[in-house]
Amino acid sequence: MTDAPEKWSDLAARAGSAAAMLLIGVWGMWVGGHVFHALVSIICGLMIWELVRMVAPAQPALAMQLGGVSGTALLLAIYLPTGFALPLLLAPALVGFGQLEKHRTIYMSFGVMVLLAGFGMMSVRDDLNLTWLLWLVCVVVATDVIGYFAGRIIGGPKFWPRVSPKKTWSGTGFGWIAAAIVGWIFAVKTGANMELVGISVAISMASQMGDIAESAIKRQMGVKDSSNLIPGHGGVLDRFDGMLGAAVFLLIIGQIVGFPPGLA
C-alpha cells in the first residue's frame, strides 16, 4: 500500500507540462507552414543537444554547436527538393561522429533518426494536411497516455526491467488497443479503409521502439532523464522519443502502403 502514493507522485507535474506542450503543439500544427517548421526544428535541435550531453558530458560546447547545426539543417531541408534535403539531414550526424570523443555510433544512429523524424512530421503537415498529422500525434499520445495509466493501474510483468523498469506488458498492450481505436475513428471520419487500424497499431509499436531505444541509451549512459527542461517529463528527448520512432516509420512505410490507405 505504501507504494501507491509514489506511483502517482509525478502526475501533477506531468499533467501541467503536458497541458502546456499540448497548447503549443496544437497551435503550431494548426498554423502550419513556417511556424510549424520552426517549432519542429527547435525541438529537434534541443533533442540533439540533449543527446550529445548524454553521450559526451565532457563536451558541452559541442552539444550546443551540434544542436544548433542540426536545427538549422532541418529548417533548411524542408524548403529544398528532397534530393538536396537528404544530404543536409545526414550531415550533422557525420559532423558529430568526427567530433565526439566516444559513443559516436550511438550519436550518429540516433541523430539521423531525430532529423528524419522532424522532416517526416513537417512533410506530413505540408503534403497530407493537418488531419493526418493529428492522426499521427493522436496515435502516439494515446499509446503513451493509455499505456501509462494501464501500467500504473494494472501492473503485472515488466516489459524490459533492466532498461525500462516502469514499462509493463499491460501498458504496452493497452497502448496498441488505444492506437487501434484511434485508427478506426480516423478511418470512419476520413473515408480511409480499415487498413488504417493495422497501420495505427504498427505506428504505436514503432513509437514504443523509439521509447525503448532512448531508455537503453539513458541506461547505458547512467542518466535518469535526457535533461530537466520539462517538469515531470525530464527532457525533450524523453517526451518525444515515441514520436521519433513513429514519424520515421511512417516516412518509410508511407511509400510502401500508399498512405493514407484507400485515399492515396
N, C-alpha and C positions, 0 to 999 in steps of 0.2 A: 504493500500500500504506500510506502514511503516514496516509491519511485514515481507515483502518479503526478505530483506537482512538478517534478523535474522534467517529465516528458513534455509538459506544456509551457515550461518556463520561458521559452523564446517566442511564444505565439504572438504576444502583443507587439514586440519589436518587428517580427516578420510581417504582421498584418499592416502596420503603419508604413513600413518601407515598400511593401507590395502595392499599397494604395497609391503611393507617390509615383512609383515606377509605372503603374497602370495608367495614371493620368498623363504622364509624359509620353508613354509609348502610344497610347490611343491617339493623342494629339498629333504626334509625328506621323503615324500611319495614315490618319485622316487627311492631313495636309499633303503628304507625299512629296514628290519632286525633290527640290534642292534641300528642303528642311529635313526630310526623311533620310536623304543621302548623307547629310552632315551628321545627323544623330547616330546613324549606324556606324559611320566612320569613327566618330568619337568613342563609341562603345567598344568597337574592335581595337582601336588604339590603346584603350585602357586595359583590355584583356591581354594584349601583347606586353604591355608594361608590367602587369601582374605576373605573367608567365615568366618573363626574364628575371623579375625579382625573386621568384621561387627557385629557378634553376641556377641563378648566378647572383646570390645576395651580395657578393663582394663587388659587383659591378653596377651600382645604382645609376650611374650616368648613362651607361649603355642601355639600361631599361628605359629611361626617358627617351633616348635617341631612337631606339627601335620602335617604341610605342608611337612616337611622332611620325616616323618614316612610314610605318605600316598604315596608320590612319590616313595619311596624305596619299599614299599609293592607292588605297582603296577608293578614296574620294575621286581621284583622277580616273581610275579604271572604269568607273560606271559611265563616264562620259565618252569613252573611246569605243570603237568597234571591238568586238570580242577578241579578235586575233591580236590586237595591240594591247588589250587589257590583261591578257593572261600573263605575259612576262612581268608586268607590274605587280600582279598578285603573288607571284613566286619570288620576286627579287628580295623582299625583306627577310624571307626565310633563309636565303643563301647568304645575305649580308650578315645576319646574326650568326649563322653557322661558322663564318670565318672569324667573327669577333669574340665569341664566347670562349671561356676557358674550360668549361666542362658541360656535360649534358646537352651537347649540341644536337644530337639526333632527336631528343625529346622536343627541344625548341623548334627544330625545323619541321617536324611532323605536325605538331600542334599549331604552330604558327601558320602553316599553309591552310590548315583546317579553319582557323579563325577567319582568314581573309576570304576564302572560298565561301564560307557561310555568310559573311557580310554581303558579298557580291550576290549570292543566291537570294538573300532576302530582298535586296534592292531590286533585283531582276523580277522577282515575283510581283512586287508592288508596281513596277513600271510596265511590265508586259502582260500580267494577268489580272490586274486591278486589285482594289482593296479587299474584295470578297475572299480571294484565295490567300492573301496574306493573313487575314483574320482566321481563316481555317487553320493555317499552319500554326499560328500563335495559340489558338484555342486547343489544338491537339496537344501541344507541348505543355501548356498551362494545366489542362485537365489531367494529363498524365502525372504531372508533378504534384498538384494540389490533392487530387483524389488518392494518389499513391501515398502522399504524406499522411493524410488523415487515416486511411485504411491501415497503413503500417503502424501508426500510433495506437489505434483503437483495437485492431485485431491482433497485431503482433505476429508471433509464430517464427518459423525458421528464417534465419538470416540469408540474404542473397549471396553476399561475399564478405563475411565478417572481418576478415583480415584487412580488407581495403576500405569497405564502406560499412562500418559496424551498425548503422541505424537502418540500412535498407533491408527490407524483408520481402519474401516471396509474395506475401499477401498484398503489400503495397504495389509491387511490380505487376501482379496480375490484375488488380483493380485499375491500375493505370491503363492497361490495354483495353479493358472494358470501357472505361471513360472515353478513350480515343475512338473506339468503335461507335459509340453513341454520337460523338461529335461528327464523325464521318457520315453516319446515317442522316443526321439533321441537315448537314450541308448538301448531301445528295438530294434529299427531298426538296429543299428550298431552291437549289440551283438547277435541277434537272440533270445533274451528272448521274452516271449509272452507279450501281451498288458496288462496283469495284473500289469506289472511294472508301468504303468501310475497311476493306483489306489494306488499302494504301495507308489509311489513317493509323491502323494498328502497327504497320511497318514503320511509319514515321515515329510513333510512340516508342517502339523498340530502339530506333536509331537515336532518339533523344536520350533514352536511358543509357545507351552505349556511350554517348558523349559525357553524361554524368559520371559513369563508371571510370572512363578514361581520365577525367580530371581528378577524380578521387584517388586513382592509382598514382598519378603524378604527385599529388599532395602527400600521400603516404610515403612515397619514395624520398621526397624532399624533407619529410619530417615537419610539415606545417599543417595546421588545422584548417585555415582558410587562405584563399589566394591573396586577400588583403582585408582591411576592415572598413572599406569605403561605404558599405551598405549595412546599417544596423539590422541585426537579426539574420542576415543572409551572408555575411562575410564580404567577399569581393564581387566585382562584376563577373569574373570568370565563374565564380561559384553559382551565380544566379542564371547565367546564360549558357552554361555548359550543355544543357539539354538542347537548346536551340541550335547550337553548333552542329551536333550530330544530325538533327532533323533537317536543317537547311542544306547541309552538304548532301545528305541522302536524297532530298527532293531534287537538288540540282542534277544529280546523276540519273535517277530513275525517271525524271521528267522527260528525258529524251527516249526512254525505252518504252514506257507505257502509254505515251501520248497524254500528257496531263493538261487540263482536267479530263478524267476518263469520260468518254461519251460526248464531250464538248470540244475537244481539241480539233 
